[in-house]
Amino acid sequence: MNIPQLLANELALKPYQVENALQLLTEGATVPFIARYRKERTGEMNEVQLRNLLDRYTYLTELEERKAAILKSIAEQGKLTDALQQQIEACLQKNELEDLYLPYRPKRRTRATIAREKGLEPLAIWIKSLNQPTATGVPLELEAAQYVSEEKGVATIEAALQGAADILAEEVAEQANLRAYLREYLLDTGLFVSTVKPDYPEGTTKFEMYRQYQAKVKSIAPHNLLALYRGEAEGILDFALIFDEDTVIAYLESEMIQSKQPPVRSFYRDMLKDAFNRLMKNSLISEIRAAKKLEADIESIRTFEANLRELLLSPPAGMKPTLAIDPGFRTGCKVVALDQTGKFLEYQTIFPHQSDGARQQAAETLKRMIDTHHVQLIAIGNGTASRETDEFVATVLKSIDRSPIKVIVNESGASIYSASNVAIEEFPDQDVTVRGAISIGRRLQDPLAELVKIDPKSIGVGQYQHDVDQKLLKKKLDETIESCVNYVGVDLNTASKQLLTFVSGINAAIANNIVAYRNQNGAFTNRRELLKVPKLGPKAFEQAAGFLRIRDGSNPLDNTAVHPESYQVVEAIAKDLQVSLSQVTQISERLKRTDLKKYVTDTIGEPTLRDILAELEKPGRDPRAEFKYATFQEGVKEICDLKPGMQLEGVVTNVANFGAFVDIGVHQDGLVHVSQLADRFVSDPKQIIKVGQVVKVRVLEVNEALKRISLSMRSSDAEPRHTSSQGNKAEQKVNPPKSQKAEKGQPKPQPKPHSERSASPSATLEDLRSKFGRKA
């Protein structure tokens, strides 16, 4: 297999793009580095294209390794033919490859192997020879009688025929073409169905919509499938894949039975039913469930990636003196002061929600800390007592001349961070509550720098994150963090070890060494000084340097995304334009009137020169959007304060396939169902809304008992639409697959009468199983 050519065809790329990108990756270049600094070699492939290329290359490489192992195994058995080898070498999917290998895979003792040990294989071969349109022969019982042997453990004629049937059934079950057809049939016509177990009366579980649920296998929504898996794992749901087994058996008969002799046809019918029910059905259902689960995992992970990206790239309020408050009633509010670099300065506990005296003392403490530390930002965690604390702080700010910006901050994951080894290492002498407050303040100053210290699964933007493939989830989330960190760039002199670890080319050991070098020698003054850091060699420097920033260093270009390897061309341009490097913004303005082609070299082409031009327009700029924050409505603190029709402002905290969750300041996020996101049809919520976005919403419905809030972003005069958070009801009323009778060469059998193939949407799972097949 020519993998580069195949990748070029599949991904709509040119061969040179694939070959050069793979070469760079093989040499140890990272995806962010290639996408940013090797555009000439890859034809300006972006990160998405590069990661898709790498994922598919990895898959095909593993496939080739598996092919080699399988070919070797079959050859050692002396069963490898030219035709089989060609089939194996042509495979592009792992399941197709495993189907071909199935008959040759070493097995534990099966009923077929036991029958062979009893000498019944010649009988099976003889019966197979009778399965021809023109074949005639002696009665099966007469031939089988010759194989009855007490010594071999074949006591009766029936036992001999059963052994032969076991051998033939295994051969049928291992035919790749049959398995492929049936797999596609189940995918195309099957239903996922579920019921809530009798132990759980109606209205007592979070899986009520799955009490009598049906959805087509081929079109089930990923979040619905993951919910079914979770309900099954928690022992609440019975969950099965059902289909018309009569159609399957009819297909097998049309494909496998050629004899016109009634005894042979009867023998084959029984054998085929056994082959499917005993050897094929459960494995095929397991394969399909696994395949659909993987699809759902991938979609869920994509949603998680998109949400995490938006959260990490949330606009920073800026590195300004900050007061951070972790609110509380009984235990008080933990207040910390941070300087403009995020350095911890002071900690106090105040009790503004107890007695009047305590409230007055809390106000005095707050005013003193604001004045002493020249506070410009106040971050208030959105946990318990956040709205009451917000109102208290607002009252205090009215009494002072200088009023800092006050923001309620999503504190998801702060408690996880506060008890982590990272937090203990950063603040070994502080209590967990202090560390949590510090995290709240820092994530307002710079969300990216702080959130990379927390496991993404703890910050509340996932969808069934604990139910998906954890290895794949970690890989994709790490890629997202790496992409975001390198997109924004990192201040070399203030970055934590955790943040540095995600910079292209820097691993944990190098990150530790950078921080140690910085602590020992003071701030870096130029990028070249990085080469003095232990274990940071030329290759790591090449990969990392362009993503690290040095403010007020000896070279103005060190505070830009211009890579050191391009400094010479920038210096040449500056010299031609008679502009010093200290006036880099003027270079960009004058360069617009200059032909870029005159500066093209063998290694620096027009794409890189365009990037340099864009960077020099605003050197050191932050690519993240302008900081905005929501203002929660006064008097609305708890879910009981909400009334249908209220117009509120909130912040999107999570986006799922079925809608978006919005914090409106009542300690319980409301759901804007996908049907309520806009006046038009929305197929993918991620296309119109993102985590961290400030939105206007209208309250539709409030259920205090279940703590559910339904919201809308549609205009109030728009047509009413489905608002349930339970998904598309229509999906639950899918008719079961039509029963069909197969004909040889015509894979779609004829339909049965409607009465035999339809099922009521309200039919129980047991009814459906009895009609369309049992659970695997």
N, C-alpha and C positions, 0 to 999 in steps of 0.2 A: 504494500500500500504506500502510495506517495502521499504522506501526511500533509506536507506543506501545500501541495496542489489541491488536495481535498479541502483543506481549511480555506484556501483562497476561494474555491467555488462555493462552499457553504456560507461563508461570511461576507461574500461579495467584496473581496479584497484582491489586490494585485499580488502576484507571486512574490515580487520583491519586498512588498510590505510585510508579508508573512515571514519570509526568510530572514529579513533584517530584524524584525521584532523578536523572533524566536532566538536569534543569535544573541541579541542584547540581553534577553532574559536568561539565557544559558550562561552568559558571562557574569551574571549576578546583578544586573541593573534592575532597579525597582520600577514598578508601573508608573508611579508619579514622576520619576526622573525621566523615563523614556517619553512620556506624554508631554512633558514640559521642555526638555532640553535635547531631544533627539528627533524632532519633527521632520527634519530633512531625510533621515534614514527610513522613517516609517510612513512617509507620505501624510504626515499630520494625523496619525491615528490618535484618538482620544482615550481616556482611561477606560471607558465602558468597552470600547472595541478591544483594547489590550487585555482586559480581564476576561472577556468572552473568548478571545483567542487562547489565552492561557488555560482556561477551564476545559475547552474543547480539546486542546492539544494534550492535556493531562489525561483526559478520558480516552482518546485514541491511542495514546502511548500505553496506557494500562491494558487496553483492548489487544494491542499487538503482543504485549508480554503474555497475556492469557492465551492468545492463539498459539504462540510458540509452545507453551506448556501443554496445551491440549493436543497439538499435533505430535509432540514427543510421546505423550501418554498413549495415544492411539497407535502410533508406529510401533511402540514397544510391545503392544498386544498383537501386532501383525495384522491389523485390520484397516490400515490406512490405504485408501484407494485414491487415484488421481482425482476422481470426481468429488470425493469427500473433501480432499485437500483444497480444491478450488472453491467449494462451498464455504469452507471455514475461512479461507483467506479473503473471501469477498464480504464477510460479515462486517456491518458497521454499528451493530448494536449488541450489547452484552447478552441480553436475553435470547437473541437469535443464536448466538454462539453457544450458549449453555444448552439450548434445545438440541443443537446438533451433537453436542457432546454427551447428552443424557444416556443414549444406549451404551456408551463405552465407559461411562463413569464407574469406577470401582464401587461396588455396593455391599451393604451388609446382606445377610441371607434373607432372601425374599421367598414368597410362595413359588415364584418361577424358578429360582435357583434350586430350591428343594425338589421341585418336580424334575429338573434336569438331573439332579443327583440320583433320582430314582429311575433314570433312564427313559423318561417320557418325551424327550425332545423329538425323537424320530416320529412318534405318534402325532405331535403337534405339526411337524413338517408335512406329514401325510395328509392331515386334515386340511392344512393350508392348500395343498395341491388340488383338493377337491373343490376349492372355492374359485372355480372357473365357470364361465357360461356354458361350456360344452362338456364339462367333466362329469364322469360317472364313476361309481365305485361301490365297493361292498358296504354294507351297513356299518355305521360308526362303531356300534357295540361289538360287532364281530371282529373288527380290527383291534379295538381296545382290549378285547379279551386276551390277546397275545401278550399284553404288558402286565397282566395281573401276576403279582409275585409277592409271596409272603416275605421272602428274603429281602426284597427291596422296599418293602413297606407299602406295596400297592395291593390293598386287600380286595378291592372290587373293581368291576368294570366302570362303575360311576366314579370311583377315585381316580382311575386312569384318565378318563375323559376330563375330569376336573383339573388334573395336573396339566394336561395338554392345554386346556383353556387358560390356566394361569400363565403359561409360557406365552401364548398368543396375546393375552391381555396386556402383558408387560411390553411386548413388541409394539402394540397399538398405542399404548400410553406414551411411548417414547418417540413416536413419529413427529418430527419437527413441524411438518406441514399441518398436521392435525392440531397440534397444540397452538400454532400460530393463528389458525382460523378461529378456533374456539376462544382464544384469548381476545381476539378482536370482536367476536360475537358478544361475549360477555361485557366487554367495554361499551359496545354500541347499544345493546338492548337491555342490559341489566339495570336493576334498581338497588339503591341503598335504602333499607327500611329500618325503622327502629320503633320500639315501644318502651315506656317506662315500666320497670318491674313492679309487680303487685305490692311490694313492700312500701311503695311511695305513693300515697294518695294524691289525687289531683290538687295542684297548687302548693305542693310542699317541696318542690325542687326547682333548681335554676334551669332545668332541662325541659320545661313544660312544652315548648314548641316541638320537641322530639317525642312527645307521648305517642302519637300515631303519625309517623313521618315517612314520606317517600321522596326520593329524588333520583333522577337519572344518573347513573354512574358517570356517563360521559360529560355531564354538564353541572354536577353538583358544585356549589360554591365552596371555595377552600375553607372559609371559616366555619361553614356548616359541617364539613367532613371532620375538621379538627375537633369541633364540639362533640360529634358522635364518638370519636376516639376517646375524648376525655370522659364522657358519660359512661362509656363502656369500661374504661379503666377504673372509674370510681364505683363501679358496681351498681349504677343506677339505670343504665340503658341496656336493653338487648338490641344488638346492632348486627345486621346481616346483609349480605349481597344475595339477591334473589334473581332468578331468570327462569325461562321456560325450558325445563329439562327435556320435555318431549321433543322439542325442536332439535336439541343437541343430539339426542339419541337417533332421531330420524336422519340427521346429517351424517352421523358416523355410519349408520347402516347404508346410506346411499353411496358413501365413499368406499366402504370396506366389503360389502356383500355383493358378490358377482354370481354365485351359484344359483341355479334354479331348483335345486333339490331341497325339498322341505326340511329333511333332517339337518342338512348342513346350514341352511338359513336359520333354523331354530337354534342350533348350537352357536352360531355367530351372534345372533341377537342377544342371547344370554351373556356371552363372553364380552360383547361390547358394552352392555350395561354395567357389568362388573368392572371393566377397564376404566370406564368414566367415573363411576361412583366411588370405586376404591382407590384408583391410582391417579386420576386426573383432576377430579372436581376440586378437592381441597387445595391442591397445590396451585391450580389456576386461580382460584378465588384469592388465595394468599398473595399470589403474584400481582393480581389486579389491585387488591387493597394496598399492597406495598407501593405499587406504581402511582396510584391516586394519592396516597399519603405523601409520597415524595413530591408530587405536583403541588399539593396543598402546602407542604413545608416550604417549598421554593417561593411560592406566592406570599406566604406569611413572612418569610425572611426578607423578601423584597420590600414589603410594607414596613417591616422593622428597619431595614436599611434606610428607606426614604425618610421615615420619622426621625431616626437617629441623626441623619445628615442635617435635617432642618434644625434639630435641637442643638447640635454641636455648632452649627453656623448661625445660631441666634445672635442678633446684634448685641454687642457688648455695650454696657453703659459707660465703660471707660475706666482706665486705671486712675481712680480718684479716691481720696480719703473716704472711707465707708464705715457706716455703723450697721452691724448685722444683728437682727433680733430673731431668736428662736422662741416663739410665743408659748405661753402656758398659763393655766389658771392657778391651780393649787401650788405647783412647784415654782411658779414665777416665770418671768421672761429672762432668758439668757442673752445678754447684750455684749458684743465684742466690737472693738474698734480696730480697723485695718488702715494702713497707710496706702499711698498711691501705688505701691508695688505689691499689695496684698499681704504685707508683713503684719503679724499679730502684734497689737500694742497694749490692749487693756481688756479686762473682762469684769462685768458686774452682773449681779442678779437683781432684778427689780420686780415689784409686786403691784402692778397698776390695777389689778382686778380684785383686790381685797378691800381693806378699809380705806376711808378717805385719807387718813394719815399716810398709809402706805402708798396710795396713789400720788399724793403730793410729793412724797420723798422720791418716788420713781420719776416724776416729772423733773425734779431738780437734778437728779443723777443724769437723766437724758440730756438736759440742757448743758450741763457741765461737760459731758463727753463730746457733744456736738461742737462746743466752743473750743475745748482743749485740743481736739484733733482736727479742727477745721473741716468738719465733715461736709461732703457734698452729695453723698448718696446714702439712703437708708434702705436696707433690704429687710423685709419682714417675711419670714417663712409662712407658707400657706396652710400650716397644720392647725391643730386645736388652738382656739383663741386668736386666730390671725385677724379676723375682722374686728374684734374688740380691741386688739392691740393697734390695729391700723387707725381706728378712730381715736384712741388715746394719743398716738403719735401726732395725728393731725391736730389735735387740741394743743399739744405742746408746741408744735411749730407755729401756731398762730400767735404765740406769746413771745417769739423771738424775731429779731430783724432779718436775719439771714435764714432762708428756708431751703434746706436740701431737698433734692428730688426723692420722693418716697415711693417705693415699688414693692408690691407683694410678689414674692419669688417662689416658684415651684420647688419645694424642698425634697422631692422624691429622690431617694438614695442617700440623703445626707446622713441619716442614721447608720446606713450600711458603711459609708465612708468613715464615720466617726469611730467605729469599732474595728476598722481594718488595720492591717500592718502598715499600710501607707500612712495613715493618719497618726498611728502610734510613733512611727519614725519621724514624722514631721513635728509632732507636738507631744513628746514623751511625758511632759510634766503637766499636761492639761487633761481635764475630765472629758468624757465622751460628749457631754452636752456643749462644752466649749468648742470642741472640734466641729460639732455639727453646725453651730452658729457661724464659725469661720467659713465653712463650706458654703453656707447660704450667702454670705457676703461676697465671697470670691466668685461665685457663679453669676452674680450680678455684674461684677467688674469685667469678667471675661469667662463666659460659659465654657468655651472650648478648653481653656487651660485647666479648669477645675473638674469638668465632667469626665475627662480622660482618666481620672483617678478612680472612677467608680465603674463597677461591672455594668455594662449597658443594660443587662436584664433587670437591674435594680432601679432604673430611672423611669419606668412607667410608660414607655412608648412602644411596647411590643404587642403582638397579637398572637395568643396561644404560644408564647415563646418557650414555655416549659414543655410543650408537647411536640415540638419539631425536632428534627435531627440536630442534636447539640453540637456535634463536630462541625457540620456545615454552617450552623448559626454563628459559632465563634469565628470561623474563617471569614465569613462575609461581614460580620460586624467589625472585626479587626481591619479588614480592607477599607471599610467606610471611615473608621477613625483615621487610618493612615492617609486616606484621600483628603479628608477635611483638614487635618493638621498641616499637610504639605500645601494645600490650596491657600490657607491663610498665611502660613509662614510662622516661624517661632523666634522670639527674642532670645538670643543665645545667653544673655546675661541675667535673665530672670526666670527662664523656663525650669520647671521641675524635672526630676528624673523621669517621671511617668510620661510627661509631654514629650521629652526628647526621645523617648523610646520609639515613638511613632514617626519620627523624622526619617525620611529616606536614608538608608545606609547605616542607621544607628541602632545598635541592639542594646540590651539592658546593661551589659558590661561597659560598653563605650559611654552610655548615658551616665553611669555612675562615675566614670573617670572624668567626664566633662565637668560634672558638678564638683568633684573633688579638686580638680585643677583650678576651677573658678574660685573655690573657697580658699585655696592656698595662695593663689597668685593674683586674685582680684579680677575685675571685669576684663573680658576679652576686648582688645582694641582693634583687631582686624581678623578676618576669616583665616588667613594663613597661619595664625597662631594655633588654630585647631590641630595642625599637624604635630604640635608638641604634646598633645594629649596621648597618653599610653593607649595602644591598640587601635588608634585612629590613623590608619595608613592612607596612602594615596587613593585607593579605591573607595574607601568610606568617605574620604573628603570630596571626591568627585560626586558621589551620590547625594551627599548631605549639604554641601556648602551653599547651594543656591536657595535652599529653604530656610536657612538660618540668617537672622537679622542682627546687626549691631548698630544700635543708635549712638550717634555722636562718636563714631569711631574715627580712625585715622583716614579711612577711605570712604567717601560718601556712597560709593557703589555697594558697600557692605550692608547698607540699609535698604537694599532693593532686591528684587528677584533676579537680577542679572547675575548669571553664573560667572565665577572668577575666570573660567576659560574664555569668556567673551570680553574681559576687561580691556584687552589690547585693542580690539576693534572699536570699543567705546572711546578709548583714549585717542585713537587715530581720528575718529569722527570729531571729537572735541577739539583736537588740534587744528583740523581743517576748518572748523567753524569758529576758531579763535575764542573758545569758551573753556573756562576752567572746570574741573570736575566738581568743585564746590558750587557751581551754578548749573547743576544737572538739568533742572527744569527748562533752562534756556536751550539746552542741546536738543531736546525734543521738539520745541517750537521751530527752531531753525532747520532741523532735519526734515521736517515735513516738506520743505521746499527743495530738498536735495534728492537726487536719484539714489535709492537704496542699493541698486545693483552694483554700483561702484565699490561697495564694501563687502560684497559677497566673496567668500573664500571657499576652499575645499570643504571646510567643516562647518562654516556658518553661512546659511542660506537666507533667503528672504523671510521664511517663516520666523526664524530666530530674530532677525533684525526687526520685524514687525513687533514681536514681543518686547524687545528692548525699547523700541520707540514708545510703546504703550506704558511700559514701566517707568520710563524717565519722565513721562508727563506728570505723574504723581508718585514720586519715589517714597517708599515706606508706607504706602496707603494700605488700609485694611479693606479687603474685598467684601466684607460682610455689610449687610444693609444697615440703614440708619436705625438707631435705637428707638423703640416705641414701647409703651406699656399701657395696660388696660386700667381703667378707673371703675372699680366696682361701685354699684349703687348703694348709697347710704340707706340704712335701715333694713337691708336684705343681708342677713347674716347666716340664717339657718334655712333648711329646706321648708320649714313651716311658714317662712316669710314669703314664699313664692306663690303667685297667683297666675292662672292662665291669662295670656294676653300681655303680660309684663314685657317691656322692651329693656334689654340689659346688654351690657358690654362684658366680654369675657375673653379668655385666652385659650386657644386650642392646645390641649395637652396630649392628645393621641389621635391618630387617624387610622381607621380600619377599613376593610373592604366594604363594610356595611354602613359606614358613616364616620362622624368625628365626635370626639368627646371634648367638652368645653368647660373650663373652670369659670363659674360665674360668682364665686366668692361665698359659697354656702357649704363648703367642706365635702361636697358630693358633685362630681362632674355630671353635667347633663349630656344627653346624646342627641346630636343632630343626625337623624337617619339620612341615608344617602338620598332618599326621595325628598328631603327637606333642605338640601344644601343649596338649591338654586331653583329659579322658576322654570328652568329647562331640565331635560333628562340628563342625568349624570351617571356615567358608567363606571368611572373610577374617581373616588373622592380625592385621591392624591393629585389629580389634575387641576383642582380648583381651590384646595385648602391645604395648609401645612401646619405642622407643629410649631407653636410659638406665635402664630398669627393672631392679632387682635381682631375680634369680630363682633358684630352686632347680632343678637339673637332675640327671638320671641318665645316665651314660655307657652308650650302647647298643653302639657299635661304633667301633673305631679302626683306620684304615688309615695306617700310618706312611709307606709308600711314596708314596701320593698325598696325604698330609697332610690326610686327611679324618676328621672326628670327628662321629659321629652321636649326638645327645643326645635326651632325652625329658623332658617336663614332666608326663607322665601318671603316675598312681599306679602303683606297681609291680605291683599285682594286677589292673590293668585288662586287658581283652582285647588281645592283640597286634594291631597294625595295620601297614599299609604304612609303612616307614621310609625308603625310598630317597629321596635328594635329587634323583632324576632326573625327578620329576614323576609324574603318574598313568599307569601302564602301560596302563590300559584305553584311554586316549586314542590309543595307538599302534596299536590293533587295530580301527580303524574300517573297516567295509565300504565299498568305493567306491560312488559314486552309482548309483542304479538307472537303467538305460537305459529310456527311455520314448518312446512315439510320439505326436506332437502331433496334435490335431485342431483344426480351426478353431473358435474360441470356447471350446475346452477346453485351457487352457495346460499341463495335466499329461498327457503322453502315456501310453499303456498300457505296462506293464512288459514287458521281454523275459523269456525263460526265465532261471531263476536261474543256469544254467551260463554264460550269456553276460554276466552282470552282476556276478558276485562275483569277488573276487580274494583270494588268500591273503595274510594279514598279512605273510608273509615274502617276498612277491614282490619282485623287484628293481625299482628305479626304472625301468629300461629296459622291463621287462615291463609295468609300470603305464602308462608313457607309450604303449607300442604299443597297449595295450587301450583307454586312456581319453583319449588325446590327447597331443601333444608339448608340450614346454616352450616358453614364450613366448620 
